Every structure is written in C-alpha cells, then in structure tokens.
Amino acid sequence: MKIQDIIFRSWYYLQLGWQVYFSIVFAFINMITILYAFVINDFVALKSIFPNYIIFAIFISIVIPIISVSFGYKHFKSGPRRAEVDILHEVNPYFTRRTVNSQLILQTYLILNKLILKKTNSQKLNNDEHDSLLKEVENIRNLLQSRTMSNKMDLSYIKNKEKGK
C-alpha cells in the first residue's frame, strides 16, 4: 500500500473515530459543565437539588441518554429516517447497486429453486411456468445489461419495487 493511501486512510479513520466516539463524550461533558456552572450555580432552588457537580453529572448522565434514545427511536420510526435513506440511495450509487444486486440474487435463487424442485419431483415445466421464468430471467438480464452507475436505473428499480411494480 502506498504511503499516500495510508495517510488518507488514517485521516478517514481519525475523522470516523472522533465523530463516533470522542466528540459525543466531549460534547456531553462540556454541556454538563456549562449547565452546572451557568445555570445551577445561579439558581438557589436548583442549587439545593444539585448541591455539587457530581450529583448533577450523575443525574444528567442517566436522564439525557434515556431521552436521547427515545428521540432516536422516534426518529428512526418516522418520516425523516425514510428521507435519509432516500437521500443515501440518491447520492451513493454503490449503496444502491448493492441493494439491487441483493434483490437480483434473491430473484435468481428463487428461479433456480423452482427449477430444482420441479426436477427433483421429476416434473416438467408447463408452458406458462416456462414463459414466466423466462420473462423473469430476461428482465434481470435486461437490467444488468442496461444499467450503469450514472444512469440511475438502480434507483428507479428500487422505487418501482417499493411501489410493488
């Protein structure tokens, strides 16, 4: 591996590690400290509930994660999450390609399973079954031959599957 690749990978891993692990912890500690210093210390009623920083930090460390998990769950099950996934598919053709490829592989396995089951039962395909399987294989072949990473056919395939077409 070239030194330039190692540097760029290291930079990427640094950003990822900072974003996922350290920035949340540092931001949380910063928030607790600022809240205690500027809010709790200035109000006598709050100062009697939280007489020192440690009690306040423990309370916030229990309450905030519970609230955050609740909001995160609500967000994940709502419309904004669907919009995020749609945007991810639109901006990352490789993600979309992987999704479509998985679907095509499953369709191909189903076709093969139908054929194997017929063969193991010593049955032949009737004309309707043959035409149906041939049509499915042709649809898969046409998609594979006509799609590119830039023509958005994978994205339209996913949207058509969502609508049940």
RATA-V537077 format. One record per backbone hydrogen bond with DSSP energy under -1.0 kcal/mol. NH is the residue of the N-H (numbers start at 1). CO is the residue of the C=O. E is the energy in kcal/mol with one decimal. If there is no record, write none. Layout:
NH&CO&E, NH&CO&E
This chain:
6&2&-2.0, 7&3&-2.3, 8&4&-2.5, 9&5&-2.7, 10&6&-2.5, 11&7&-2.4, 12&8&-2.3, 13&9&-2.9, 14&10&-2.5, 15&11&-2.3, 16&12&-2.6, 17&13&-2.8, 18&14&-2.5, 19&15&-2.8, 20&16&-2.7, 21&17&-2.2, 22&17&-1.3, 23&18&-3.2, 25&21&-1.1, 26&22&-3.0, 27&23&-2.5, 28&24&-2.3, 29&25&-2.5, 30&26&-2.6, 31&27&-2.5, 32&28&-2.4, 33&29&-2.4, 34&30&-2.6, 35&31&-2.7, 36&32&-2.4, 37&33&-2.6, 38&34&-2.8, 39&35&-2.3, 40&35&-1.7, 41&36&-1.9, 47&43&-2.2, 48&44&-1.9, 49&45&-1.1, 50&46&-2.8, 56&52&-1.7, 57&53&-2.9, 58&54&-2.4, 59&55&-2.5, 60&56&-2.8, 61&57&-2.2, 62&58&-1.1, 63&59&-2.7, 64&60&-2.2, 66&62&-1.1, 67&63&-2.3, 68&64&-3.1, 69&65&-2.7, 70&66&-2.0, 71&67&-2.5, 72&68&-2.9, 73&69&-2.6, 74&70&-2.3, 75&71&-2.8, 76&72&-2.5, 77&73&-1.8, 78&75&-1.4, 82&78&-1.1, 83&79&-2.1, 84&80&-2.1, 85&81&-2.3, 86&82&-2.4, 87&83&-2.5, 88&84&-2.4, 89&85&-2.3, 90&86&-2.0, 91&87&-2.6, 92&88&-1.7, 96&92&-1.7, 97&93&-2.6, 98&94&-2.2, 99&95&-1.9, 100&96&-2.5, 101&97&-3.0, 102&98&-2.0, 103&99&-1.8, 104&100&-2.6, 105&101&-2.5, 106&102&-2.1, 107&103&-2.3, 108&104&-2.4, 109&105&-2.5, 110&106&-2.2, 111&107&-2.1, 112&108&-2.6, 113&109&-2.8, 114&110&-2.2, 115&111&-2.1, 116&112&-2.8, 117&113&-2.7, 118&114&-2.1, 119&115&-2.4, 120&116&-2.9, 121&117&-1.4, 122&119&-1.5, 123&118&-3.1, 130&126&-2.8, 131&127&-2.7, 132&128&-2.5, 133&129&-2.8, 134&130&-2.5, 135&131&-2.3, 136&132&-2.2, 137&133&-2.5, 138&134&-2.4, 139&135&-2.5, 140&136&-2.2, 141&137&-2.7, 142&138&-2.9, 143&139&-2.2, 144&140&-2.6, 145&141&-2.3, 146&142&-2.0, 147&143&-1.8, 156&152&-2.0, 157&153&-2.2, 158&154&-2.2, 159&155&-2.4, 160&156&-2.3, 161&157&-2.0, 162&158&-2.3, 163&159&-1.6, 165&160&-2.7
